[in-house]
Amino acid sequence: MKLALAVVLGSGCTASSPLMDTAPQIEITADPGNVTTGPLFRITLTTWNHLAVLADAAQSGQLVVTLDGETLALEPESLDYHDGQNAYIAAYSSGSSRSRTDPPTSSTVSVTDQETTWTATIADLFTNDLQPTGPMVANQPATLIWPSAATSGPYSAIEWACIDVATRGAACQGEEVDDPGIMIMKQYVHVDIAAVAGDSVVITGSRRADTAVPGGAYFIASVLDRWSANFD
């Protein structure tokens, strides 16, 4: 479920700033668990105000997005408008490796239009730390802990999680889904689903790591993770 959070405009910037004029919603998706086939890191800036202003800034190169000093590429899809011409989305993604063997404890994301610059420091953006608290035994309740989901900030918690057991089906909670067999509580995932010893189990999820930054911007961040093994 997307949150319609817009950037709260700050002071000290001129009216010629595309970021200030369009007040884009900023959303980040990081995927250190390889849950999707998409990029390791993606950031989107969505506006429903003065669409052409943000489009021109993005497509002319005036709008620059960086991740830990790496300048991100504007995705080809950002050449088009969305929602029946009612929105414009400038999407940028990282060309770095699909995984990081030594993830930083925090990452810095910067968005600038050369007039306004918003910079967010986000903890554990590439941390892959979802893990069970004990043995995963077939037909027994189990708990997984996601330590980085307990990181302090404006908002930090698991937003959804799913369990998939061999060919026996899946169960999810979060994002308006509430199946029996799985429950999430801030940094914990509790599972209790039918299985037999040796069945493969895959647990995936997304945790929020939102950050407010000086100047009034608000970065909505989701970090995807995965844990997989076989039931004992």
Secondary structure as UniProt FT lines:
FT   TURN            15..16
FT   HELIX           18..22
FT   STRAND          25..30
FT   TURN            32..33
FT   STRAND          41..47
FT   HELIX           51..60
FT   STRAND          64..67
FT   TURN            68..69
FT   STRAND          70..71
FT   STRAND          73..74
FT   HELIX           76..79
FT   STRAND          81..82
FT   TURN            83..86
FT   STRAND          87..93
FT   STRAND          106..112
FT   STRAND          117..123
FT   TURN            124..126
FT   STRAND          131..132
FT   TURN            138..139
FT   STRAND          142..145
FT   HELIX           147..150
FT   STRAND          155..165
FT   TURN            166..168
FT   STRAND          169..174
FT   TURN            175..176
FT   STRAND          177..178
FT   TURN            180..181
FT   STRAND          182..185
FT   TURN            186..187
FT   STRAND          188..191
FT   TURN            197..198
FT   STRAND          200..212
FT   TURN            214..215
FT   STRAND          218..230
//
